[in-house]
Amino acid sequence: MTLALIGALLIGLSLGLLGSGGSILTVPVLVYLLGEPPKQAIAESLLIVGGIALLGAIPFALRGLVDFRNVLFFGLPGMAGTYLGAWLSHLVSGQVQLLVFAGVMLVAAYSMARPPVLKRTEGGKRKPWKIVLDGLAVGALTGFVGVGGGFLIVPALVLLGGLPMHLAVGTSLVIIALKSFAGFYKYLHLLPALGLSVNWANAGLFILVGTLGSFFGGRIAVRLPHETLKRGFALFLVGMGVYIILQSL
C-alpha cells in the first residue's frame, strides 16, 4: 500500500507540474501496485481523476480562468462520448483495454516529447460543431481506457480553440471532471455484472493524496524548466507503455 500511495502522490505531482499526464498513471498504479482487475481499475481511475480535476479546477474558476463556452461545446459532448466509451468497454476484455491504454501512453509520450511546431488557430474561434466532434472523440477514449484526456484536451483548446495556456488548463480540468464522472457512472452499472465493485476507500485516499501532490507540483513547477519536465515524463511513459504491452501479451 505504501508504494500505491507514492504512486498517488506522483499522479498529483504530474498534474501539478504539467497540467496533464498524471491521470495516465492511475490505471497502472491500481493494476500493478494494488493488484486490481483492469476493468475495476479503469472505473476507479475515472472517479479518482474526476475528483482531483474537480478540486483542482476550483482555484482556476475563482480567478476567472475557465472558458464556459468550451466547457459547453467540448465538455458536454465529451460526457456523452465517455459514456459511450464505457459502454463499448464491455465488448472487449480487460487485457485488450490495457493494450489500447498502452498505445495511448505511447502517443502521449510522443506528444509531450516533440517540440511545439503548431501555431494557434488564426482568424477567430473554432466552429462549435468542430469543438463538439473533438469532445466526442476525446470522451470516447476517456471512457474506454480510463484516462482524463488532459494531454489531448489542453493542446486542442490551445492549438484549435485559440485559448491562452492558463485558460486552457483551467477549462480542461472542468471538462476532465465532467467526462470522468460520466464514464464512472456507466461503470457503476457494468461492474456488478462482472462480479466487481468499486473500492471506495482506496479511491478516496487516492483523491486526497493526489490533490495534495497536485498542490505541491504546482509550487515546484515554477522553479523547473517545463520542457525538461515534459521530456522526462515522456520517457517514463514510453517505459510504462512498453511494460504494459509485454505484460498483456
Phi, psi and omega per residue, in radians:
M1 nan -0.535 3.124
T2 -1.070 -0.775 3.102
L3 -1.086 -0.654 3.130
A4 -1.127 -0.694 3.121
L5 -1.174 -0.658 3.049
I6 -1.080 -0.708 3.082
G7 -1.066 -0.742 3.113
A8 -1.087 -0.673 3.107
L9 -1.124 -0.716 3.115
L10 -1.136 -0.637 3.089
I11 -1.017 -0.858 3.130
G12 -1.158 -0.724 3.120
L13 -1.024 -0.746 -3.132
S14 -1.116 -0.746 3.104
L15 -1.077 -0.713 3.135
G16 -1.220 -0.627 -3.107
L17 -1.336 -0.731 -2.965
L18 -1.955 -0.261 -3.073
G19 1.381 -0.072 3.101
S20 -2.887 3.060 3.059
G21 1.662 -0.526 -3.099
G22 -1.125 -0.629 -3.096
S23 -1.151 -0.415 -3.108
I24 -1.294 -0.191 3.078
L25 -1.522 -0.308 -2.965
T26 -1.124 -0.832 -3.122
V27 -1.063 -0.848 3.099
P28 -1.023 -0.671 3.129
V29 -1.103 -0.783 -3.115
L30 -1.194 -0.655 -3.098
V31 -1.347 -0.855 -2.962
Y32 -1.632 -0.387 3.115
L33 -1.762 -0.554 3.113
L34 -1.809 -0.175 3.087
G35 1.248 0.479 -3.126
E36 -1.415 2.639 3.023
P37 -1.072 2.565 -3.074
P38 -0.933 -0.783 -3.085
K39 -1.161 -0.684 3.084
Q40 -1.141 -0.716 3.139
A41 -1.107 -0.716 3.134
I42 -1.123 -0.737 3.112
A43 -1.085 -0.831 -3.115
E44 -1.166 -0.586 3.132
S45 -1.098 -0.628 3.103
L46 -1.120 -0.721 3.092
L47 -1.131 -0.780 -3.109
I48 -1.134 -0.854 -3.139
V49 -1.078 -0.757 3.124
G50 -1.092 -0.728 3.137
G51 -1.126 -0.815 3.133
I52 -1.118 -0.741 -3.135
A53 -1.120 -0.721 -3.132
L54 -1.099 -0.812 3.126
L55 -1.150 -0.665 3.137
G56 -1.221 -0.416 -3.117
A57 -1.348 -0.389 -3.055
I58 -1.000 -0.868 3.124
P59 -1.057 -0.640 3.118
F60 -1.132 -0.759 -3.128
A61 -1.113 -0.697 -3.140
L62 -1.137 -0.473 3.118
R63 -1.642 0.122 3.119
G64 1.294 0.411 -3.092
L65 -1.792 0.751 3.028
V66 -2.297 2.157 3.116
D67 -1.609 1.797 -3.034
F68 -1.304 -0.285 3.017
R69 -1.108 -0.797 3.129
N70 -1.282 -0.512 3.032
V71 -1.079 -0.721 -3.126
L72 -1.180 -0.917 -3.013
F73 -1.430 -0.424 -3.140
F74 -1.779 -0.778 -3.023
G75 -1.249 -0.795 -3.104
L76 -1.173 -0.807 3.011
P77 -1.071 -0.584 3.096
G78 -1.070 -0.634 3.083
M79 -1.101 -0.757 3.114
A80 -1.119 -0.727 3.112
G81 -1.119 -0.681 3.127
T82 -1.144 -0.731 3.101
Y83 -1.058 -0.736 3.119
L84 -1.133 -0.769 3.131
G85 -1.074 -0.695 3.097
A86 -1.133 -0.690 3.114
W87 -1.131 -0.737 -3.134
L88 -1.101 -0.438 -3.075
S89 -1.102 -0.423 -3.116
H90 -1.308 -0.156 3.136
L91 -1.480 -0.223 -3.099
V92 -2.234 2.907 3.124
S93 -1.396 2.847 3.066
G94 -1.080 -0.542 3.122
Q95 -1.122 -0.724 3.099
V96 -1.119 -0.718 3.110
Q97 -1.058 -0.707 3.120
L98 -1.130 -0.665 3.107
L99 -1.127 -0.759 3.071
V100 -1.088 -0.720 3.117
F101 -1.027 -0.768 3.117
A102 -1.072 -0.698 3.081
G103 -1.074 -0.705 3.097
V104 -1.093 -0.682 3.118
M105 -1.070 -0.729 -3.133
L106 -1.174 -0.676 3.074
V107 -1.120 -0.735 3.109
A108 -1.086 -0.697 3.120
A109 -1.074 -0.774 3.119
Y110 -1.091 -0.745 -3.122
S111 -1.085 -0.665 -3.112
M112 -1.359 -0.574 -3.027
A113 -1.413 -0.557 -3.046
R114 -1.261 2.564 3.086
P115 -1.207 2.575 3.132
P116 -1.162 2.137 -3.116
V117 -2.120 -0.234 -3.105
L118 -1.628 2.636 3.073
K119 -1.842 2.756 3.111
R120 -1.179 2.687 -3.100
T121 -0.998 2.291 3.083
E122 -1.601 2.691 2.958
G123 1.409 0.591 2.994
G124 1.855 -2.979 -3.036
K125 -1.397 2.660 3.099
R126 -1.180 2.509 -3.104
K127 -1.122 2.458 -3.080
P128 -0.963 -0.694 -3.081
W129 -1.173 -0.532 3.089
K130 -1.248 -0.661 3.084
I131 -1.122 -0.685 3.119
V132 -1.066 -0.791 3.128
L133 -1.106 -0.718 3.075
D134 -1.019 -0.790 -3.117
G135 -1.095 -0.752 3.125
L136 -1.076 -0.774 -3.088
A137 -1.158 -0.841 3.139
V138 -1.149 -0.640 3.121
G139 -1.112 -0.740 3.134
A140 -1.073 -0.695 3.087
L141 -1.127 -0.714 3.120
T142 -1.017 -0.859 -3.096
G143 -1.186 -0.545 -3.056
F144 -1.354 -0.708 -3.063
V145 -2.053 -0.053 2.997
G146 1.441 0.416 3.065
V147 -1.838 2.632 -3.122
G148 -1.214 -0.477 3.110
G149 1.477 0.238 -3.132
G150 -1.046 -0.592 -3.139
F151 -1.206 -0.259 3.033
L152 -1.739 -0.642 -3.060
I153 -1.215 -0.822 -3.101
V154 -1.046 -0.869 3.070
P155 -1.039 -0.652 3.130
A156 -1.099 -0.738 -3.117
L157 -1.221 -0.631 -3.114
V158 -1.385 -0.898 -3.018
L159 -1.381 -0.654 -3.090
L160 -1.723 -0.649 -3.106
G161 -1.560 -0.245 3.097
G162 1.303 0.386 -3.129
L163 -1.484 2.553 2.966
P164 -1.086 2.710 -3.015
M165 -1.019 -0.826 -3.105
H166 -1.084 -0.701 3.114
L167 -1.184 -0.659 3.125
A168 -1.133 -0.714 -3.131
V169 -1.128 -0.824 3.126
G170 -1.085 -0.735 3.114
T171 -1.152 -0.707 3.138
S172 -1.059 -0.710 -3.119
L173 -1.091 -0.708 3.101
V174 -1.132 -0.759 -3.137
I175 -1.116 -0.751 3.119
I176 -1.033 -0.768 -3.141
A177 -1.083 -0.813 -3.134
L178 -1.057 -0.839 -3.096
K179 -1.155 -0.741 -3.087
S180 -1.112 -0.748 -3.134
F181 -1.192 -0.581 3.091
A182 -1.125 -0.787 3.120
G183 -1.155 -0.683 3.137
F184 -1.105 -0.668 3.121
Y185 -1.024 -0.720 3.136
K186 -1.182 -0.715 3.138
Y187 -1.118 -0.515 3.096
L188 -1.029 -0.514 3.121
H189 -1.547 -0.372 -3.111
L190 -1.516 -0.630 -3.019
L191 -1.079 -0.762 -3.105
P192 -1.005 -0.620 3.137
A193 -1.158 -0.353 3.131
L194 -1.719 0.071 -3.099
G195 1.287 0.417 -3.111
L196 -2.048 2.803 3.080
S197 -2.613 2.807 -3.119
V198 -1.337 2.354 3.000
N199 -1.550 1.620 -3.025
W200 -1.125 -0.602 -3.127
A201 -1.128 -0.797 3.117
N202 -1.095 -0.770 -3.118
A203 -1.085 -0.781 3.134
G204 -1.088 -0.720 3.132
L205 -1.140 -0.702 3.124
F206 -1.129 -0.704 3.122
I207 -1.084 -0.767 -3.129
L208 -1.114 -0.919 -3.106
V209 -1.141 -0.716 3.131
G210 -1.105 -0.676 3.107
T211 -1.137 -0.736 3.079
L212 -1.087 -0.743 3.100
G213 -1.086 -0.673 3.121
S214 -1.103 -0.697 3.124
F215 -1.086 -0.824 -3.135
F216 -1.204 -0.632 3.102
G217 -1.052 -0.707 3.112
G218 -1.113 -0.599 3.114
R219 -1.249 -0.654 -3.116
I220 -1.276 -0.583 -3.008
A221 -0.983 -0.605 -3.086
V222 -1.234 -0.216 -3.083
R223 -1.828 -0.113 -3.058
L224 -2.102 2.574 3.103
P225 -1.100 2.171 -3.039
H226 -1.135 -0.743 -3.101
E227 -1.150 -0.627 3.095
T228 -1.125 -0.730 3.104
L229 -1.065 -0.801 -3.103
K230 -1.073 -0.753 -3.091
R231 -1.252 -0.630 3.070
G232 -1.108 -0.736 3.123
F233 -1.174 -0.607 3.113
A234 -1.089 -0.720 3.098
L235 -1.085 -0.696 3.108
F236 -1.095 -0.730 -3.141
L237 -1.108 -0.685 3.112
V238 -1.071 -0.825 3.128
G239 -1.053 -0.765 -3.132
M240 -1.191 -0.712 3.133
G241 -1.088 -0.771 3.109
V242 -1.105 -0.719 3.139
Y243 -1.063 -0.773 -3.135
I244 -1.127 -0.719 3.115
I245 -1.063 -0.811 -3.141
L246 -1.099 -0.724 3.123
Q247 -1.145 -0.687 -3.089
S248 -1.252 -0.570 -3.114
L249 -1.470 nan nan
